[in-house]
Amino acid sequence: MQIPRYWAQARLRHETGRRHGATVQRWGWSDQSLDAAQAHAQQRAQTALDQVLSAPQMRHLDASFQRMERLGEYGLNDHTPIREEILAQRGRTVMTRNSYGAHCLNTPDVAIADMDFPRRPPAPSAATMLIAAFFALAACFVVFALGGVVPAMLALTGAAVVLALWLRRWLNARQKLAGSADPRQVALERVTAFSQQHPDWGLRVYSTPKGLRIIVTHETMLPTDSAVQTLFSALQVDPIYQRLCLQQQCFRARVTGKPWRMGLSGPSPQVRRWPAAANQLAARADWTHVYDKQAAQYSACQFIAQLGQARMAMDIQALVDWHDEACRAQESQLPLA
């Protein structure tokens, strides 16, 4: 797991003519100092510029090459670490603030799996049927006015058949939706089934606003372990989250609410960017103060049950305690966000 404390940018340009040149920009990072991060950025930028200048001889640049590095804070471009403000650290677990203000726990070896409930299909709208019927009748009146009774009757018969077919589909869809299983219950049954198949595992289960969170508590695991891939596959964990875990060699858990679920708008692009520009530090401090105050009134998840093995190793227990405290997981009276 790599979540650097210091970040810097370097931009290099090579003039190839009076109005032509090559410009590249790269980020650099370090845990030691800002100067070390700047030196790293300079080195990466020089490597990128050398690639651009050698392209005519090499006849091509790699398809994924970016002259101006677009760096997402989660590092999903496979070239950079997670770029987030570090708020606290306990042992090997790091608390960061993500791009919309939420606090996130990052751990290299305590497996965490977030399950999103499958989206239920939207309920068919009766308004659609009424609109279709209106237009069908209007068409019949137009045909009657232009062609007389017989064409109008034929049009009306055709419209009635089409409407009958639509009504049948609408009723079938409504019946199917009414009979579909509750997504939360389906997800819980999936976790319970996994626990029964692996009785030696410890699984701590939480409810989130739109899914479940599972923390593996019987032993530490790395994202590359086959046991983790087995867990993720059985629980149908989000593929993007799986990719993030593998690339950054860590597991993540959001432990405070999303601002739009707490009546807040997200921060502006200038404020959310990290590292923040010097002229945005005050605005960022103001926004995060408002966010943190509001987040204290919500839970990010709520504890449901401990399945299987109850004993936890000391380092896992420390993470669970921090997680539950930060999430307010035991405060069931708080709304989820």
N, C-alpha and C positions, 0 to 999 in steps of 0.2 A: 504494500500500500504506500502510495506517495501523494501527500498533500502538502506542497511547499508553503512556507511562510512568506517568502519574498518573490515578487514577480517584477519583470522589467521588459521593455520593448526596445528593439533596435531596428532601424531602417537604413538600408544601404542603397546607393544609386551609382550606376556606372554609365557615364555619358558615352554613347556610341556615335553621336553626331550632334549637330547644332540644335536640332529639335527632337532628337531621338535618344533613348537610353533605356536601361533596365533598372527597375526598382523592386526591391524585396523587403518584406517586413516579417520579423519573427519575434516570438516571446522567448524569454529565458526565465529560469526559476532556480531557487536555492533555499535551503534550510539555514544557511549560515548568515548571509547578509544581502542587502540590496546590491552592493557592488558585485558580489559573486553572481547574482541573478543577471545583472547588466552584462557581465563578461560572458555569461552563458548565452544570452540573447545575441550578443555580437558574434559569437562563434557560430550559432545556428544561422544567423543572417548571412554570414560570409559563405557558409556551405551552400545555402540556397542560391546566392548570387553566382557562385562558381558553377552551379548546375545550369543556370540560365545562360551564362557566357559560353559554356561548353556545348550547349544544345545544337548550334549549327554543325559542329563536327560530329556530334552523336546522332544528328538528324532528328531528334525528338526529345521531348520531356515526358516524364511519367504522367499518365492521365490524371493522377490524383494530386499532382504538384500544384501548389497555390503560391503565387507571388506574394500576395498580401494574406497572411495567415488568418483565417477566420477561426477563432478559438472559442469553442463552446465550453462553458464552465465545467461540464461533466467529462470532458476529455474523450468524447466518443469518436474523435477523428483519429484515434490510435497513435497520435504523436505527442500528446501532452498529458500531464497529470490533471487531477481535479483542481480547478481554479476557483476556490471559495475562501472567504474570510474565516480564519480559525478563531473560534470563540473560547475553547477550553480543550484540555487534554488530560486524560487519566490513563496512565499506562500506555498501551498501544492504541487506545480508542480516542478518536478526535471528534470534537463537536465543531461543525462548520455552519455558516449561514449561506443558504443557497440564493439563487438569483431573485426570487420573489420574497426573500426575508425569512423563510422558515429555517429553524435549526435542524440539523441532520447529524445523526451519529454515524461514524464511519469506523468499521472494525475489520482487521485483516483476517480474523480466524473464528469469529462467532457467527455461524450461518444464520441469515435472516432471509425469509421469503415472504414477499407481499403478493397476495392473491387478489385480483380484481374480479368482482362478480361478473358473470356473462351478462351482456346487455339484453334485456327482454325486448322483443319487437314492440314498436309502438301500437297502441290500441287503434284499430280501424275507426275512422271518424264517420259518424252519421251525417255530418255536414257534407261530406263528399257525395253520399247517396242523394241528398236533397238537391245539390247543385246539378248532378247528372240528370235527375228527373226533371228539373226545371228546363234545362237546355233541350232535353228530348221532347218535352211538350211544346216548347217554343219552335222547334224545328217542324213539328207536326202542323202547327198553325200556319207557318210560312208555306209549307207544301200545300195545305188546304187552300190558302189564298191564291197561290199561283197555279195549282193544277186541279183543284176540285176535290170531291169526296173520296174517290177510289184511291188516288195516290196518297191522300192523307191517311186513310185507313191502313194502307200497306206500311206507311212510315210509322204509324202508331203501333202496329203489330211488331215491327222490327225493334222499335224502341222498347216495347214491353219485354221482348225476349232478352235484349241486352241488359235491361235493368234487373230482370229476374236472375240472370247469371251473376251480375254484380252483387245482388242481395245474397245469393247463395254463398259466394266467396266471402262476403263480409261476415255472415253468420258463422261460417266455418272458422274464419280467423279469430273472431271473438271467442268462440268455444275453445279453440286451441290455446288461446292466451289465458283464458280463465282456468284451464286445466293444467297449465304449466307449473312446474315445481318452483317453490320459493328459492331464488338464487342463493340466499344466505344459507339455507338448509342444505342445498346441494354442495356448497363449498365446505361446510362443516362435516358433511358425510364423507367428502373426499379426504379431509384431514384425518378423520376418525379411522377410515379404512387404512390409510397409510400407517397410522399408529398401531393398529391391530396387526398389520403385516410386519412391523418392526418394533416389537414390544420392548426391546432394549434401548430404544431411542427415547429421549426426553423432548417433548414438544410443548412450548408455551404458546398459547393461542390468544390472540387479541382481535377485537372487532375494530375496523376502521370505517370511515364514512362510506366507502364503496367496496369493501372487501374484508379480507382477513390478513393478519400478520402472524407469521410463525417464527419463533426463535428456537433454534436447536440448542438444548441445554445439557445433553449428556456428555458431550465432548467437543473440543474445538475442531474446526474443519477449515480447509482452504477452498477458495472458489474453484480451483482446478480438480479437487477431489471427486472421484466418481460417485461417492455417496451424495455429494451436493447436487450433481447432475441428476441423479436418481430422484432426489427430493423435488427438484425444480420441475422435472418432467411429470412426476405423479401429481403434483399440485397445479400444474399448468401455469407456472409463473410467467409473468410478462417477458417476452423475448428481449426487449430492450434492456430491462433490468439485468437479465442473465448476461447479456453482452457487456454491460457496464461492470458487473462483478468480475468477469474474466479479464477485461482490459486493464482495470485499475487494481485488480487483486485485492478487492475489499468488498464488504457488504455494507449496505446503507439502510438507514431507517429515518424517515422524517418524524420529528418528535414534537413539533408545534404545528398549528393549523395553517391551512392555506388562506391567504388574506381575503380572497373573494368569498370564502365560506364564513368569514367573520365580519362581513359588512365593510371591508376595506377594499380600496382599489390597489392594484399593484404599484410598485415604485416606478418612476420614470426610467427610461433606458440609461440615462446618465447616472442616476442614483444606484441602479441595480448592478452596474458594471463593477467588477473587482479585478485588480485593485482600483479603487476609486481615484479619480483625478483630484488634485489638491483643492480645486475650486468647488468640488462636490462633497467634500468631507462633512461639512456642516449640515447640508441637506440630507445626506445619508444618515447622519447621527439622529437628526430630527425624525426621519421616517422610521428608522428602526426602533426608536423609543416608543412611537405610537404603536407600531406593530407589536412589540414585546408586551406592552401594557394590555393590548386587546387579547393577545394570545393567552395570557394568564387566565382568561375566563373560559377557556375551551380545553378539551382533551383532543390529542391527536389520535389516540386509540384507547380502548378500554379492555381490561383483562377479562377473559372468559374462563379459561381452564388450563391446568397443567396436565398433559397426557403422558402416559408411559413413565419412564424413569424420572423420579422426583429429585434425586441428588444432583447437585451442580458442582462443578469445579469452582475454585475460589475466583478465578479471573472471569469466568462466565457469570457467576453470581454478581460480581462487581458491575459488569455491563448491564445485566438485567435490572439491577437496582437503579443505575443511572438512567436507563431507558424509561423505567416505570415512573421515576420521579419527574423526568423532563416531559413525558407524555401526559402526566396526571392520569395514569392508566387505572388507578384504583378509585378515582373520583367519579363514580357512575352518574352523579347528578349533573355533571357538566355536559354541555352539548358537544358532539363530535365535529371536528373541523379538519 
